[in-house]
Structure formats: structure tokens, C-alpha cells
């Protein structure tokens, strides 16, 4: 169990460029989530996959954002025509299929991908 | 609309002291309340969590106190250590289908424990 892996860890891009982040969840975790965190704020929910199905998207996910999980394993988050307001840390998380405690599934976060739009 | 309000924004405690962080929520449908710990450059890590059918949960030096009628919950860190210095986030969600996926986070508390 190597944890949730995110790549790249840091990305600096010019405004208007497209960027893509990759997330590899913990193996056998069927649920995968994307959150966004800006400085001084808590993470904000963006979207959620169960296997390959994208079950929910936040209103924060504008039409410039697209997330995929084509085979129910790794996921990508693409941001098109980046804006300075997109600068943030993008967090991926995963949780297992079966609840392992009465509290429900523990959600494990990766170390995040920092995006700076200049 | 901020559904989970966290205070204080920052906290300085001496080694061995008690750190107390408070959160209040608005959505009465929330029924899962975790606390996450985040070190610089790292993702949040689950510390402890509680459901509203109990008023207190303790794990080692960490205790959650929960007041359902007041819609408030707090994290107490006993015998605080310099290694506890981190940002702490409270969160809340509605338990759904076995996965508390849509966590709503507070803004965080930066805890500094002086040696």
C-alpha cells in the first residue's frame, strides 16, 4: 500500500494553457475524489467517482475542468484555458469499497498537485 | 455560505498543554464529523472522527467532544507536543451509501506547540 499518488507535484503554467493532473488511488479503492485547496482554506469538494462512473460534480467545476477515470483505476483532472484563479493545490483522495468501520470509509488523501498560473 | 465554521484561526500552546479547537455546523443532515491533520506540503490525514450518537470519543491524546443540540464539536489535544504543530481541519458530511465522500471542511487552525 503506497498511498494515493499524484503527479506532477508542482506545475507552473502560463494563463491560457491547458494542464493535466494524474491521480493513482490506493489499489482496490473503488472510490476516487478530487478536492481543491487554496492557501488558508480547507479543501473544497470538486468531483467523485465510483469505479469509472463520475457520480457527482461540484458547481466549482466549471466547463473548463474535466475529470476522467477511464478504467476505474487512475484518474486525470484537466484544466483548459487556465486562469490565475485556478492557482491552488488539487488533492486526490480514495476510499475502499467496503466500510471498514461503523464510521464509514476512511478517505485517504494524496499529497496534492500544486498549480501556479502566471 | 460557510457550512462549517472553525475557530481559532491560529493557536499557540506550550509543550504539555491542552490544545482546543472548535467547530460549528449549520446543516442538521450532517452525521459524520472527522478531524484532519495537515503538515506543510502534505495532504490531510484523518486523525479522529465521530458520529452524533455519542458525545465524546477519545483516541490516545486526541478527544472529540460533540454537542448535537448546539451543533458544535471540538478537538482536544492533551499533553500537546511540538510534533503536533500542524494545521487542523474539522469537516462534516452526510453518511451516504457507506461513503462519507462529500466532506465540507472548516478553514483550518494553525497549531504551534512551543517546546
Interface residues (C-beta under 8 A of the other chain):
Chain A: X4 X31 X33 X35 X40 X41 X42 X43 X44 X45 X48 X50 X56 X91 X93 X95 X98 X99 X102 X103 X104 X105 X106 X107 X108 X109 X110 X111 X112
Chain B: X4 X6 X32 X34 X36 X41 X42 X43 X44 X45 X46 X49 X50 X51 X89 X91 X95 X98 X99 X100 X101 X102 X103 X104 X105 X106 X107 X108
